Amino acid sequence: MLRIIFLIILTIPLLSCSGLYKAATGTYKYYQVSSEKVEYYSWNPMSERYSVRILKDADPETFKQITTQYGKDKNSVYFGSQKIESAQPNYFYLLNEFYAVDANHAYVIGQIIPNSDAKSFEYIGNNWSKDNDSYFYKNIELGVCDFKTFKIAPDKYPSRGSDKYCYFYEGKKVPIKDMASFELFYGNYAKDKYDVYWGSILIKKADPKTFVVKEKKDLSIAKDKNYCFSGPQTLSCNDLNKEARKFCGCSE
């Protein structure tokens, strides 16, 4: 007796390859349960076929699909075909598509968030979360310098956060020398009165006193009195389009 669990139904044309039909299942990812085993199917658009993996320790009698990526039985919780070690199935529930908690910890895309407290955990947005004691980026505990003053940068800088003493790019603490003069800019740039950074990378050639950034979605570029920059790299005028050449002061 075969039991297929569906959660999301998609209207898609019939595609076939070696007898496998995506439209026959109606979804890109799903769990399939028989009396003997539990399998996880995920669609590979390059080969136009499903990748199938057996959940080795899963109990078919008690297995339930939570979403197209999460499932559980009486003993364990799974993300895709991988068992989430330490997750408690009786207390496990989703906060959103990617984040979940059980009685003790929080999880993101099937990975435990170390030192997280399930009771006080909350998802903030843009991969950031927190509990009563810590802030997290994805599954990384930040170790903020001052919990009370930590804040996430505005939406146009979603990968960055800071407190009164420290600056973080994603889950990494960046060694800013002077937080009192620290500024964030478009395109992952930041600076204090001593240095300029792109993400967590120190741009050694940049001059912070004259450093400015062109704020435009399709043009991530910056300049100082000596150089023009794309990311952490210096550019010559020959590397630039007309708009960037004008911004960088290149002669025509």
C-alpha positions in Angstrom: 0.0 0.0 0.0 1.5 3.3 -1.1 0.8 6.6 0.6 2.0 9.8 -1.0 1.8 13.0 1.0 1.1 16.3 -0.8 1.2 19.7 0.6 1.5 22.2 -2.3 -0.3 21.6 -5.6 1.1 23.3 -8.7 -0.4 23.5 -12.2 2.5 22.5 -14.5 2.7 20.9 -17.9 3.6 17.2 -18.2 7.4 16.7 -18.4 8.9 13.3 -18.8 12.4 11.7 -18.7 13.0 7.9 -18.5 9.4 7.4 -17.3 9.4 10.0 -14.5 6.6 12.6 -14.6 6.8 15.7 -12.5 3.1 16.6 -13.3 2.1 13.2 -11.9 3.1 14.3 -8.5 2.2 17.9 -8.9 5.0 19.3 -6.7 8.8 19.8 -6.9 9.5 18.2 -3.5 7.5 15.7 -1.4 7.7 12.7 0.9 6.4 9.3 -0.3 5.5 6.7 2.3 5.0 3.0 1.8 4.5 0.2 4.4 8.2 -0.4 4.3 10.0 2.9 3.8 9.9 6.7 3.6 11.4 8.4 0.5 12.1 12.0 -0.3 11.6 13.2 -3.9 13.2 16.5 -5.2 12.9 17.6 -8.8 16.1 18.3 -10.7 15.3 20.7 -13.6 18.6 20.0 -15.3 18.0 16.3 -15.7 14.2 16.6 -15.7 13.9 13.8 -13.2 13.5 13.4 -9.5 16.3 12.7 -7.1 15.1 10.0 -4.6 16.6 9.4 -1.2 15.5 6.9 1.4 15.1 8.2 5.0 17.0 5.3 6.6 15.7 5.4 10.1 12.2 6.8 9.5 9.1 5.0 10.8 6.6 4.7 7.9 3.6 4.1 10.3 4.0 7.4 12.1 5.6 9.6 9.5 3.9 12.9 8.6 4.9 15.6 6.1 5.0 19.0 7.7 5.9 21.0 4.6 7.6 20.0 1.3 10.9 20.2 3.1 10.1 19.1 6.6 8.7 15.8 7.9 8.7 13.9 11.2 7.8 10.5 12.8 7.5 9.5 16.4 11.2 9.5 16.9 12.8 12.1 14.7 12.4 15.3 12.6 13.7 15.5 9.0 14.7 18.3 6.7 14.5 16.8 3.2 16.1 13.4 3.7 18.4 14.5 6.5 17.6 13.8 10.2 17.8 16.8 12.4 19.8 15.6 15.3 18.5 16.6 18.7 15.1 17.9 17.3 12.1 16.7 19.4 9.2 15.6 17.2 6.5 16.0 19.8 7.4 19.7 20.3 8.7 20.7 16.9 6.8 23.3 14.9 7.5 25.9 12.2 7.7 29.6 12.7 7.9 30.2 8.9 9.1 28.4 5.8 12.6 28.0 7.1 12.7 28.6 10.9 11.4 26.2 13.6 11.6 25.5 17.3 11.1 22.6 19.6 11.1 22.5 23.4 14.7 23.6 23.7 16.2 25.1 20.6 15.6 27.0 17.4 16.4 25.6 13.9 16.9 27.1 10.4 16.8 25.1 7.2 17.3 21.9 9.2 20.2 23.2 11.3 20.2 23.8 15.0 20.9 27.4 16.1 23.5 26.9 18.8 22.7 28.3 22.2 19.3 29.5 21.1 16.4 29.5 23.6 13.2 28.2 22.1 10.9 29.9 24.6 12.1 33.4 23.9 13.2 32.9 20.3 11.8 35.1 17.5 12.5 35.6 13.9 13.2 39.3 13.0 13.6 39.1 9.2 16.3 39.0 6.5 17.9 36.0 8.2 18.1 37.7 11.6 16.7 36.3 14.8 17.1 36.7 18.5 16.2 35.3 22.0 16.5 36.9 25.4 20.3 36.6 25.4 21.6 36.6 21.9 21.2 37.7 18.3 21.7 35.3 15.4 22.3 35.5 11.7 21.0 32.3 10.1 22.5 29.6 12.4 25.4 31.8 13.7 25.4 33.3 17.1 26.8 36.8 16.8 28.2 37.4 20.2 27.1 41.1 20.2 29.2 43.5 22.2 26.1 45.3 23.7 22.8 43.4 23.5 20.7 46.4 24.4 22.0 48.7 21.7 22.2 46.1 18.9 20.1 46.9 15.8 19.7 45.6 12.3 20.5 48.0 9.5 17.6 49.3 7.4 16.1 47.1 4.7 18.4 48.4 2.0 21.3 47.0 4.1 19.8 43.7 5.2 23.0 41.7 5.8 24.4 44.2 8.4 23.9 45.1 12.1 25.7 47.0 14.8 25.7 48.0 18.4 27.5 50.9 20.2 30.8 48.9 20.1 30.7 46.4 17.2 29.7 46.0 13.6 28.6 42.7 12.0 28.4 41.7 8.4 26.1 38.7 8.2 27.4 36.5 11.0 30.9 37.9 11.1 32.3 40.6 13.5 34.2 43.3 11.5 37.1 45.0 13.4 35.9 48.6 13.1 38.4 50.9 14.9 36.0 53.9 15.6 32.3 53.2 16.0 31.6 56.8 16.8 32.4 57.8 13.2 31.0 54.6 11.6 28.7 54.9 8.6 26.9 52.4 6.3 26.5 52.9 2.6 24.7 51.3 -0.3 26.4 48.3 -2.0 27.8 46.7 1.2 30.2 49.5 1.8 30.9 51.0 5.2 33.6 53.2 6.8 34.8 54.9 9.9 37.4 57.7 10.0 40.3 55.3 9.6 39.2 52.6 7.1 36.7 51.6 4.4 35.1 48.1 4.1 33.1 46.2 1.6 31.2 43.6 3.5 33.8 42.3 6.0 36.7 43.0 3.7 39.1 45.9 4.4 39.7 48.0 1.3 43.3 48.9 2.0 43.7 51.4 -0.9 40.5 53.4 0.0 40.7 56.9 1.6 37.9 57.2 4.1 37.9 61.0 4.1 37.0 61.3 0.4 35.2 58.0 0.0 31.7 58.2 -1.6 29.2 55.7 -3.0 26.9 55.8 -6.0 23.5 54.7 -4.7 21.9 53.0 -7.6 20.6 49.5 -7.8 22.1 48.6 -11.1 25.4 50.3 -10.4 27.4 49.2 -7.4 30.3 51.6 -7.5 32.3 53.9 -5.2 35.2 56.3 -5.4 37.7 58.3 -3.4 40.3 60.9 -4.5 42.5 58.3 -6.0 40.5 55.3 -7.2 37.2 54.0 -8.4 35.9 50.8 -6.8 33.5 47.9 -7.6 33.2 45.8 -4.5 36.7 45.7 -2.9 38.4 46.0 -6.3 39.9 49.1 -7.9 38.9 49.9 -11.4 40.5 51.8 -14.3 38.4 54.2 -16.4 38.6 51.6 -19.3 36.6 49.2 -17.1 33.7 51.6 -16.7 30.5 52.3 -18.7 29.6 55.9 -19.5 27.6 56.6 -16.3 30.3 55.1 -14.1 33.0 57.0 -15.9 31.2 60.3 -15.3 30.8 59.4 -11.6 34.5 58.6 -11.2 35.6 61.7 -13.0 37.2 60.0 -16.0 38.0 62.2 -18.9 36.2 61.5 -22.2 
